[in-house]
Amino acid sequence: MLKKKLIDTKKIEKKPKFEENSTGTTPLVDNLISLKDIIDCKNEFKESSNEKEWNFKIASWNINGLRAWIKKGGINYLEAEDPDIFCLQETKYDHSKIHELSTLSNYRCHWLASVRKGYAGVGIMSKTEPIRVEYGISDQEFDKEGRVMMAEYEKFYLINSYVPNAGAKLVRLNYRLKWSEVLRDYLNKLDQVKPVIWTGDLNVAHNRIDLKYPNSHLHSACFTIEERNSFSEILSDGYFDSFRYLYPSRSDAYTFYTHRKPTSRHTNSGWRLDYFVMSNKLKKNLVDHVIRPLITGSDHVPIVLYLNFE
């Protein structure tokens, strides 16, 4: 298999200037890259300045609507990033727009929609046709929202999910916790057969370091002790958070910036809600996990997993 070297993400992101603060680095708003312009970075995405070798790349992104993402130039990101697998969440699946992705002949596309139109939805785009694809987690109560897909590959199972949000005033907290229990059982059954890579918008900031203002959100969706403990319990079954495994003390590393506060990107006031959770058996295959904090086009930013399966 062709070997590739690890991308220098600082170089990819147009060598941005950074604003130092007491907890890390905050990207300046004038360095943000629109999807229309990202094609100019295509060569930089393919350049490498790190000697660590990788030969497989998975990207994941909550795109907040397939229609809007394509209109903004989302295909430019896909072509520039050029992942082996691209997982999308919150597609709000729109069949009328799928033909625009058909021009990417090197990808096989699989989609799962919610029963409710314009809501949730996930997708997997893969250069290699999966051995098989499963839609949902075989639970009638939870599968109607179109939140989970599984693609089986030779070396691993890939689970792409858009985890339910507990909602304003935590009105869906019990639903979300029950959903996580069902998913936990599903992951563990798969892991008995071959290793698992679970990715997507998991709607949880696991630890205080994973959001800008933890003290202000102790009772907010995505940071309740119940949600955090639920995530910890899943990890305890034999999985690890690839980003925190590599960067246990890196602060100001976020994947979500609320549109409710227009300055959240400028001030880097975000949450890390998007993950690659992997079976412990895959630690030897992990090369890197990077966040693309300067890419615009959604309230989330892409995350990228670099692996080596040789």
Order of alpha helices (4+ residues) and beta strands (2+ residues): beta-alpha-beta-beta-alpha-beta-beta-alpha-alpha-beta-beta-beta-beta-alpha-beta-beta-alpha-beta-alpha-beta-alpha-beta-beta-beta
